[in-house]
């Protein structure tokens, strides 16, 4: 112990008293402000379950947490210095730090209420506190360096220097809050979230402080309710807007559109994996960073355990604890103390649990979003598949069902476990390196069995991947057979073919079950091997150490090694699982990508939309109306010199722009119509949106509703044979046209060509822009499982006058009269309680 220790500490006493007084004053000021505002102003009646975070909210909470930990270390350093350096206690060594710790806690509470009450002006008190704290800490540091030399190994100087840096960062955050929320300099206020006003939105993760997010305390009400009674779906409320499928799909669709544009430039097919990274790469990288911090905490715990055992051993045998000849405790001496290390273990364990849980929650969120996005993408794609793709057998209902269920679920599990795919091997390498540092070559001898295990796991994973492909193929076949069975149920019952078809489905199912059992057996082998590997490696390493090293295996080394070996279990076990999920995800993503590359209805290179209701509700310039009467769907490309056209479309009557551009050099094989993937479902709904298109002046006369010029159409976009050739048609406005011909002459194909369900290999189809409303009644009527009225209205608003006229025109009144509940009668699946003629009349009424 140094001779001048008493002198150097007494010279600090007066400054420590000033330091304590300043923090006590601000402690009283902040506490008084909270009490006065919360009890004696109008804010006492303020109540809200949501908090809108201010700019820098997360950084503020993280810095405050770090400040509290540093000040806690300062208190521990003062106590340890007092115990080891003085025979009589010196309160000034730890009381000032305790006051600063309390003031740091109160400042965080103050900031929380500042945000909760939406009173940014209250930050002015904090703006006074942080510079004052910086000034007094700088004075303390200067005084200490004047008494003793500045030494980074002295714990007190490290604490003071760290506090100065944190106080400075806090001050910057307060100044930024004044700039953004009070002065509004160079800051655009975000739109007020709609979720806040939604009384059914109970998931308030985005509207709470960082502590609430970390501890998930915003769900406490749900736990209490679940304890009192069984939970129901209504208790959960509705989803936040950023978790709704519409938002999730729009984010993924934007990334997919960007990927398609890049793929088109590089003349390659678009990659769903690159879309996955583009849409969710940064959030997943943030989750990975949090996961790395959790792993760092996990790795530090064995070292702390070793220090505790070493400290306990010295205490047990009465050995003197190491101290250095300095006035204050050094960093090495501080972190060699067993009591400090126990607290360090608690803090590291708590931090590891919080960080790891938060990282897992993030991966769960984005796994759910990826699954929802892929399901929505598959569903949207299925609505735009061309007739050729569906009729050729390349795309079946069973395959589409598997894409939405099995394949999307495989990507879901891959997203959840992907951190272990790379994190597991890295963790194993780091732990083995640290074991080598502790045990020497013995650790490498035990670790030599891990590559052998890796080879076994690789073979098992390869087998599992092949089995997964076979299971998916048999699942497609089974669903296809079940779909055929359900569609032809009436015929099966009439002909008594139930047993024959059931046996066919059962054979495929038996084959699928055998493959699944085989896959489960390999999975059991992989998991059991992973669980026994750690015990084998530990045993071999300890035996090797006893044989090769002359030094005995001390308790400190044994416990540290056991802690490290225990950390190998989870990475190895979960890595094997992540390999399996990766093996399943790769073919699943490939299948969905192949499905997304299938040909669509009216997939045109010039960006032509599915037919719309035209410009009936469009507020545009009269000159533009005169110049742009006709909608042209062509593969030739046209030049348009008209200005932008702004119109109102759809049920939400949102404004859209139709930008006209010059197109040239289009492909020789062009589809007829282009569907807007972001429009409402339904080919000819008023909600269909118009995207970039080409217009020609006066190609269709005013009295012509539809015109086909030199049209040639094919079902197969890649085929060389056209189904229809040299089609030239003009359909006058208000006329009745009948197409008559022999069976197979192309009558239905002509209608399909007009609807855009065929590929236009040459020629053009033009619709009059003012008169282009289209309804289609197929040969096989389509009936919903709903009331008769709902089948006719099909989502339209009920208009009694128009409804009665349509019923009379379609001769449906006698049919309605004989139904039990009239037009409110529930129609069964596929119109089971309607005759063939009644179904056709309902379909016609819907079209009218």
Secondary structure as the mmCIF struct_conf table of DSSP 4:
data_model
#
loop_
_struct_conf.conf_type_id
_struct_conf.id
_struct_conf.beg_label_comp_id
_struct_conf.beg_label_asym_id
_struct_conf.beg_label_seq_id
_struct_conf.end_label_comp_id
_struct_conf.end_label_asym_id
_struct_conf.end_label_seq_id
TURN_TY1_P TURN_TY1_P1 UNK A 3 UNK A 4
HELX_RH_AL_P HELX_RH_AL_P1 UNK A 5 UNK A 40
BEND BEND1 UNK A 41 UNK A 41
HELX_RH_3T_P HELX_RH_3T_P1 UNK A 42 UNK A 45
BEND BEND2 UNK A 49 UNK A 49
HELX_LH_PP_P HELX_LH_PP_P1 UNK A 53 UNK A 54
TURN_TY1_P TURN_TY1_P2 UNK A 55 UNK A 56
HELX_RH_AL_P HELX_RH_AL_P2 UNK A 57 UNK A 85
BEND BEND3 UNK A 87 UNK A 88
HELX_RH_3T_P HELX_RH_3T_P2 UNK A 91 UNK A 93
TURN_TY1_P TURN_TY1_P3 UNK A 94 UNK A 94
HELX_RH_AL_P HELX_RH_AL_P3 UNK A 95 UNK A 116
TURN_TY1_P TURN_TY1_P4 UNK A 117 UNK A 118
HELX_RH_3T_P HELX_RH_3T_P3 UNK A 120 UNK A 122
HELX_RH_AL_P HELX_RH_AL_P4 UNK A 123 UNK A 147
BEND BEND4 UNK A 148 UNK A 148
TURN_TY1_P TURN_TY1_P5 UNK A 152 UNK A 153
STRN STRN1 UNK A 154 UNK A 154
HELX_RH_AL_P HELX_RH_AL_P5 UNK A 155 UNK A 177
HELX_RH_PI_P HELX_RH_PI_P1 UNK A 178 UNK A 183
TURN_TY1_P TURN_TY1_P6 UNK A 185 UNK A 186
HELX_LH_PP_P HELX_LH_PP_P2 UNK A 188 UNK A 193
HELX_RH_3T_P HELX_RH_3T_P4 UNK A 194 UNK A 197
TURN_TY1_P TURN_TY1_P7 UNK A 199 UNK A 200
HELX_RH_3T_P HELX_RH_3T_P5 UNK A 205 UNK A 207
BEND BEND5 UNK A 208 UNK A 208
HELX_RH_AL_P HELX_RH_AL_P6 UNK A 210 UNK A 215
TURN_TY1_P TURN_TY1_P8 UNK A 216 UNK A 216
HELX_RH_3T_P HELX_RH_3T_P6 UNK A 217 UNK A 219
HELX_RH_AL_P HELX_RH_AL_P7 UNK A 220 UNK A 228
BEND BEND6 UNK A 229 UNK A 229
HELX_RH_3T_P HELX_RH_3T_P7 UNK A 233 UNK A 236
HELX_RH_3T_P HELX_RH_3T_P8 UNK A 241 UNK A 243
BEND BEND7 UNK A 244 UNK A 244
HELX_RH_AL_P HELX_RH_AL_P8 UNK A 245 UNK A 266
TURN_TY1_P TURN_TY1_P9 UNK A 267 UNK A 267
BEND BEND8 UNK A 268 UNK A 268
HELX_RH_AL_P HELX_RH_AL_P9 UNK A 272 UNK A 316
TURN_TY1_P TURN_TY1_P10 UNK A 317 UNK A 318
HELX_LH_PP_P HELX_LH_PP_P3 UNK A 319 UNK A 322
BEND BEND9 UNK A 325 UNK A 328
STRN STRN2 UNK A 330 UNK A 330
HELX_RH_AL_P HELX_RH_AL_P10 UNK A 331 UNK A 334
TURN_TY1_P TURN_TY1_P11 UNK A 335 UNK A 336
HELX_RH_AL_P HELX_RH_AL_P11 UNK A 338 UNK A 384
STRN STRN3 UNK A 385 UNK A 385
HELX_RH_AL_P HELX_RH_AL_P12 UNK A 387 UNK A 391
TURN_TY1_P TURN_TY1_P12 UNK A 392 UNK A 392
BEND BEND10 UNK A 393 UNK A 395
HELX_RH_AL_P HELX_RH_AL_P13 UNK A 397 UNK A 402
HELX_RH_PI_P HELX_RH_PI_P2 UNK A 403 UNK A 407
HELX_RH_AL_P HELX_RH_AL_P14 UNK A 408 UNK A 439
TURN_TY1_P TURN_TY1_P13 UNK A 440 UNK A 440
HELX_RH_AL_P HELX_RH_AL_P15 UNK A 441 UNK A 487
TURN_TY1_P TURN_TY1_P14 UNK A 488 UNK A 488
HELX_RH_AL_P HELX_RH_AL_P16 UNK A 489 UNK A 495
TURN_TY1_P TURN_TY1_P15 UNK A 496 UNK A 496
HELX_RH_AL_P HELX_RH_AL_P17 UNK A 498 UNK A 548
BEND BEND11 UNK A 550 UNK A 551
HELX_RH_AL_P HELX_RH_AL_P18 UNK A 555 UNK A 596
TURN_TY1_P TURN_TY1_P16 UNK A 597 UNK A 597
BEND BEND12 UNK A 598 UNK A 598
STRN STRN4 UNK A 600 UNK A 600
TURN_TY1_P TURN_TY1_P17 UNK A 601 UNK A 602
TURN_TY1_P TURN_TY1_P18 UNK A 605 UNK A 606
HELX_LH_PP_P HELX_LH_PP_P4 UNK A 608 UNK A 611
TURN_TY1_P TURN_TY1_P19 UNK A 614 UNK A 617
HELX_RH_AL_P HELX_RH_AL_P19 UNK A 622 UNK A 627
STRN STRN5 UNK A 630 UNK A 634
BEND BEND13 UNK A 635 UNK A 636
STRN STRN6 UNK A 645 UNK A 649
TURN_TY1_P TURN_TY1_P20 UNK A 650 UNK A 653
STRN STRN7 UNK A 654 UNK A 658
STRN STRN8 UNK A 660 UNK A 660
BEND BEND14 UNK A 665 UNK A 665
BEND BEND15 UNK A 668 UNK A 669
STRN STRN9 UNK A 670 UNK A 671
BEND BEND16 UNK A 672 UNK A 672
TURN_TY1_P TURN_TY1_P21 UNK A 677 UNK A 678
BEND BEND17 UNK A 679 UNK A 679
HELX_LH_PP_P HELX_LH_PP_P5 UNK A 680 UNK A 680
BEND BEND18 UNK A 681 UNK A 682
TURN_TY1_P TURN_TY1_P22 UNK A 683 UNK A 684
TURN_TY1_P TURN_TY1_P23 UNK A 686 UNK A 687
HELX_LH_PP_P HELX_LH_PP_P6 UNK A 688 UNK A 690
BEND BEND19 UNK A 692 UNK A 692
STRN STRN10 UNK A 693 UNK A 693
TURN_TY1_P TURN_TY1_P24 UNK A 697 UNK A 698
BEND BEND20 UNK A 699 UNK A 700
TURN_TY1_P TURN_TY1_P25 UNK A 702 UNK A 703
STRN STRN11 UNK A 704 UNK A 714
BEND BEND21 UNK A 715 UNK A 716
TURN_TY1_P TURN_TY1_P26 UNK A 717 UNK A 718
BEND BEND22 UNK A 720 UNK A 720
BEND BEND23 UNK A 723 UNK A 723
STRN STRN12 UNK A 724 UNK A 732
TURN_TY1_P TURN_TY1_P27 UNK A 733 UNK A 734
TURN_TY1_P TURN_TY1_P28 UNK A 743 UNK A 744
BEND BEND24 UNK A 745 UNK A 746
HELX_RH_AL_P HELX_RH_AL_P20 UNK A 747 UNK A 755
TURN_TY1_P TURN_TY1_P29 UNK A 756 UNK A 756
BEND BEND25 UNK A 758 UNK A 758
STRN STRN13 UNK A 759 UNK A 768
BEND BEND26 UNK A 769 UNK A 771
BEND BEND27 UNK A 779 UNK A 780
BEND BEND28 UNK A 785 UNK A 786
STRN STRN14 UNK A 787 UNK A 787
HELX_RH_AL_P HELX_RH_AL_P21 UNK A 788 UNK A 793
TURN_TY1_P TURN_TY1_P30 UNK A 794 UNK A 795
HELX_LH_PP_P HELX_LH_PP_P7 UNK A 796 UNK A 798
HELX_RH_AL_P HELX_RH_AL_P22 UNK A 800 UNK A 809
TURN_TY1_P TURN_TY1_P31 UNK A 810 UNK A 811
HELX_RH_AL_P HELX_RH_AL_P23 UNK A 813 UNK A 818
BEND BEND29 UNK A 819 UNK A 819
TURN_TY1_P TURN_TY1_P32 UNK A 820 UNK A 821
HELX_RH_3T_P HELX_RH_3T_P9 UNK A 822 UNK A 824
HELX_LH_PP_P HELX_LH_PP_P8 UNK A 825 UNK A 825
STRN STRN15 UNK A 826 UNK A 826
HELX_LH_PP_P HELX_LH_PP_P9 UNK A 827 UNK A 827
HELX_RH_3T_P HELX_RH_3T_P10 UNK A 829 UNK A 831
TURN_TY1_P TURN_TY1_P33 UNK A 832 UNK A 833
BEND BEND30 UNK A 834 UNK A 834
HELX_RH_AL_P HELX_RH_AL_P24 UNK A 836 UNK A 847
#
